[in-house]
Amino acid sequence: MATKFDLNDNSLVVIVGSGAGGGTMANELAQKGIKSVVLEAGKTLSLDDIENDEWAMFSKISWLISVIPLAAGTVRKIIRICRHGS
């Protein structure tokens, strides 16, 4: 879906990650008619990419990288922007 959203739309919910928590949240919001967008960093997989093997899929969908520490207050600022739009 290529829906475009206004960057100043304070009614839009941004969900980071489409895993168990993000996917569930997106579904619940959609059922209530609340606009949301899910940001996902992983690549798009087709049905042909799916394997019925946990370890094979783990290597396809997991990132084994070092975490880069954020500057103090960055997460708090991001949350404030998401809640209040500024």
C-alpha positions in Angstrom: 0.0 0.0 0.0 1.4 3.3 -1.0 -0.6 5.6 1.2 0.9 9.1 1.8 0.5 10.8 5.1 0.9 14.5 6.0 4.0 15.0 8.2 1.9 17.3 10.4 -0.9 14.9 11.0 -1.1 14.5 14.7 -3.8 11.8 14.5 -1.5 9.3 12.9 0.2 6.6 15.0 3.7 5.5 14.0 4.5 1.9 15.0 8.2 0.9 14.8 8.5 -2.8 13.9 6.0 -5.3 12.7 6.9 -8.0 15.1 4.5 -9.6 17.6 3.9 -6.3 19.5 3.9 -4.0 16.5 1.8 -6.2 14.3 -0.8 -6.7 17.1 -0.9 -3.0 17.8 -1.4 -2.1 14.1 -4.2 -4.7 13.9 -6.0 -3.3 17.0 -5.7 0.3 15.8 -7.0 -0.6 12.4 -10.0 -2.4 13.8 -10.8 0.8 15.7 -10.4 3.0 12.6 -7.3 4.7 13.9 -4.7 5.7 11.2 -1.3 4.1 11.7 1.8 3.4 9.7 4.2 0.5 10.5 7.9 1.1 9.9 9.9 -2.0 9.2 13.6 -2.2 8.4 13.6 -5.7 7.1 13.3 -6.7 3.5 10.1 -7.8 1.9 9.7 -11.5 1.8 7.5 -13.4 -0.7 5.8 -16.7 0.1 8.6 -18.5 -1.8 11.1 -17.1 0.8 9.3 -18.7 3.7 10.7 -22.0 5.0 9.2 -24.3 7.5 12.5 -24.4 9.4 13.0 -22.1 12.4 16.8 -21.7 12.1 16.7 -21.2 8.3 14.1 -18.4 8.8 16.0 -16.9 11.7 19.0 -16.3 9.4 16.7 -14.7 6.8 14.8 -12.3 9.2 17.2 -11.5 12.0 19.9 -8.8 12.3 22.9 -9.8 14.2 24.5 -6.4 14.6 25.9 -4.3 17.4 23.5 -1.8 19.0 24.6 1.8 18.6 24.0 3.7 21.8 21.8 6.8 21.5 22.6 10.2 22.9 21.1 10.9 26.4 17.5 12.0 26.0 17.1 10.9 22.4 14.4 8.2 23.1 12.5 10.6 25.4 12.6 13.2 22.6 11.3 10.7 20.0 8.5 9.6 22.3 7.5 13.3 22.9 7.5 13.9 19.1 5.3 10.9 18.6 2.9 11.8 21.3 2.7 15.6 20.7 4.0 16.2 17.2 6.7 18.6 18.1 
